[in-house]
């Protein structure tokens, strides 16, 4: 089995290295016509320059998504993405969704930096992702 293929047969397609994170996020899911079809909460498991892997309690079937988090200054950060795939996690009660970031590079970079700073701040403060901000 290759490095890019997991035991479940899922083939890795990311072009950039991943950074492991556990960030609570809010999301809004849209269909192809950009009509809102769902919203909820989840968490990022990892990030790269071009996308994120989300873990949620339900599959995310849609075309576009907006991810939201709160930065260390209490400011809401948003990043736009395209849903690439959704699959069941090895934990059968959860789902994993690959997101490819879209929109301006500045928006993407700002969101990635906010995710990483918040993750490291909580990690070093000894807080779990469940204690993070809950209003999105």
NORSUL-V896620 format. One record per residue. N is the residue number from 1. RES is the residue in one small letter. SS is DSSP state (A for helix, B for strand, O for the rest). Layout:
BEGIN
{{N:RES:SS} {N:RES:SS}}
END
This chain:
BEGIN
{{1:x:O} {2:x:O} {3:x:O} {4:x:O} {5:x:B} {6:x:O} {7:x:O} {8:x:O} {9:x:O} {10:x:O} {11:x:B} {12:x:O} {13:x:O} {14:x:O} {15:x:O} {16:x:O} {17:x:O} {18:x:O} {19:x:B} {20:x:B} {21:x:B} {22:x:B} {23:x:B} {24:x:B} {25:x:B} {26:x:B} {27:x:B} {28:x:B} {29:x:B} {30:x:B} {31:x:O} {32:x:O} {33:x:O} {34:x:O} {35:x:O} {36:x:B} {37:x:B} {38:x:B} {39:x:B} {40:x:B} {41:x:B} {42:x:B} {43:x:B} {44:x:B} {45:x:B} {46:x:B} {47:x:B} {48:x:O} {49:x:O} {50:x:O} {51:x:B} {52:x:B} {53:x:B} {54:x:B} {55:x:B} {56:x:B} {57:x:O} {58:x:O} {59:x:O} {60:x:O} {61:x:O} {62:x:O} {63:x:O} {64:x:B} {65:x:B} {66:x:B} {67:x:B} {68:x:B} {69:x:B} {70:x:B} {71:x:O} {72:x:O} {73:x:O} {74:x:O} {75:x:O} {76:x:B} {77:x:B} {78:x:B} {79:x:B} {80:x:B} {81:x:B} {82:x:B} {83:x:B} {84:x:B} {85:x:B} {86:x:B} {87:x:B} {88:x:B} {89:x:O} {90:x:O} {91:x:O} {92:x:O} {93:x:O} {94:x:O} {95:x:B} {96:x:B} {97:x:B} {98:x:B} {99:x:B} {100:x:B} {101:x:B} {102:x:B} {103:x:O} {104:x:O} {105:x:A} {106:x:A} {107:x:A} {108:x:A} {109:x:A} {110:x:A} {111:x:A} {112:x:A} {113:x:A} {114:x:A} {115:x:A} {116:x:A} {117:x:A} {118:x:A} {119:x:A} {120:x:A} {121:x:A} {122:x:A} {123:x:A} {124:x:A} {125:x:A} {126:x:O} {127:x:O} {128:x:O} {129:x:A} {130:x:A} {131:x:A} {132:x:O} {133:x:O} {134:x:O} {135:x:O} {136:x:O}}
END
